[in-house]
Amino acid sequence: MEKYINKIQKGDALKKLKNRNIFPDESIDLIITSPPYADKRSDQYPTKTSKEYVHWFRKISKQCHRILKPKGSFILNIKEHVKDYQRQPYTYNLVLDLIRTGWLWREEYCWYKKTAFPGSWPGRFRDTWERVYHFSKQKDIEFFREPVQVPIGDWAKKRFNNDQVSNHDKKRHFSNTGSGLSRQVDNWQNKEYVDPHNVLELVSVTNNTNHSAAFPVELPEWFIKLLTEENDIVLDPFMGSGTTAIAALSNGRKYMGIEIESKYVDIAEERIKEENKKLDVRITDR
Ligand SMILES: C[S@@+](CC[C@H](N)C(=O)[O-])C[C@H]1O[C@@H](n2cnc3c(N)ncnc32)[C@H](O)[C@@H]1O
């Protein structure tokens, strides 16, 4: 396996994933990927129809399950398109199929694309978000909340003025809706950082990747920080322009990748070369 680490394999994801020399059982810490969406961009790379999608992806997810470590995670970015005025529900079938075939569906994150292109469509508005699913093999997973925590915000300074806490804030208050959820505000006293929520506000794509469906580096980066430690191995079986590799390297992780199109392998390798140059400069600057 060693010789395939920090490399992109050119070829079909399923064929490569099945190769036990490249991917032994339980060898990968995190899989994060955005596969080709159904019926989209078939002029640029191979795609599947909505009808064949679930069947095709089942074979890929089975291999992902085999190669993922027990405490590892599988992050899947996908969004159903609109055809004949209707959102295509294959992504719903895909999630149900993943659950049926042994995955635990832990969370659905919303990637809110702050800079999504404007436009006008009959009977709907601008689409500014995509789904990012989190699956795991078992309940107990690697999960590091601190690296993704966010500043608590100015409200806390005002609320805990001069370390004064009101009697109201010292008590636990239950939601009026009867949901059973509750909060005790003084739990936040002296905290600088708090947990984020499950809406990730990121720009669509910040850099010129020469790939029409690239995600921003910040997307894989966020999950890499949350779900892995230094030197862990992050795999993207649909590597495209190499965004996951860049996020892994710049955070001290290793990457493995698969990409079917030579043109994207070339782009990814060029980006990785540039990233490694930057990292070398940072190391010699120390
Ligand atoms: C949505 S793009 C991924 C973009 C990537 N996240 C990025 O930031 O550049 C999907 C990629 O999967 C590749 N692909 C399509 N079918 C494939 C297959 N069977 N095996 C491996 N790669 C494939 C496409 O060429 C495309 O680059």
PDBQT file of the ligand as one rigid body, heavy atoms in Angstrom, charges set to zero:
ROOT
HETATM    1  C1  LIG A 301     -17.652  16.052  -9.153  1.00  0.00    +0.000 C 
HETATM    2  S1  LIG A 301     -16.086  15.722  -9.804  1.00  0.00    +0.000 S 
HETATM    3  C2  LIG A 301     -15.010  15.818  -8.411  1.00  0.00    +0.000 C 
HETATM    4  C3  LIG A 301     -14.374  17.174  -8.267  1.00  0.00    +0.000 C 
HETATM    5  C4  LIG A 301     -13.411  17.258  -7.110  1.00  0.00    +0.000 C 
HETATM    6  N1  LIG A 301     -14.085  17.188  -5.828  1.00  0.00    +0.000 N 
HETATM    7  C5  LIG A 301     -12.625  18.580  -7.183  1.00  0.00    +0.000 C 
HETATM    8  O1  LIG A 301     -12.654  19.361  -6.228  1.00  0.00    +0.000 OA
HETATM    9  O2  LIG A 301     -12.005  18.822  -8.208  1.00  0.00    +0.000 OA
HETATM   10  C6  LIG A 301     -16.148  14.016 -10.128  1.00  0.00    +0.000 C 
HETATM   11  C7  LIG A 301     -14.872  13.452 -10.746  1.00  0.00    +0.000 C 
HETATM   12  O3  LIG A 301     -14.999  12.035 -10.859  1.00  0.00    +0.000 OA
HETATM   13  C8  LIG A 301     -14.319  11.625 -12.052  1.00  0.00    +0.000 C 
HETATM   14  N2  LIG A 301     -14.871  10.299 -12.424  1.00  0.00    +0.000 N 
HETATM   15  C9  LIG A 301     -16.020  10.038 -13.095  1.00  0.00    +0.000 A 
HETATM   16  N3  LIG A 301     -16.207   8.712 -13.197  1.00  0.00    +0.000 NA
HETATM   17  C10 LIG A 301     -15.166   8.127 -12.562  1.00  0.00    +0.000 A 
HETATM   18  C11 LIG A 301     -14.805   6.777 -12.300  1.00  0.00    +0.000 A 
HETATM   19  N4  LIG A 301     -15.564   5.755 -12.720  1.00  0.00    +0.000 N 
HETATM   20  N5  LIG A 301     -13.664   6.532 -11.619  1.00  0.00    +0.000 NA
HETATM   21  C12 LIG A 301     -12.878   7.556 -11.185  1.00  0.00    +0.000 A 
HETATM   22  N6  LIG A 301     -13.160   8.859 -11.412  1.00  0.00    +0.000 NA
HETATM   23  C13 LIG A 301     -14.295   9.137 -12.078  1.00  0.00    +0.000 A 
HETATM   24  C14 LIG A 301     -14.595  12.715 -13.039  1.00  0.00    +0.000 C 
HETATM   25  O4  LIG A 301     -13.643  12.741 -14.083  1.00  0.00    +0.000 OA
HETATM   26  C15 LIG A 301     -14.562  13.970 -12.146  1.00  0.00    +0.000 C 
HETATM   27  O5  LIG A 301     -13.298  14.584 -12.176  1.00  0.00    +0.000 OA
ENDROOT
TORSDOF 0
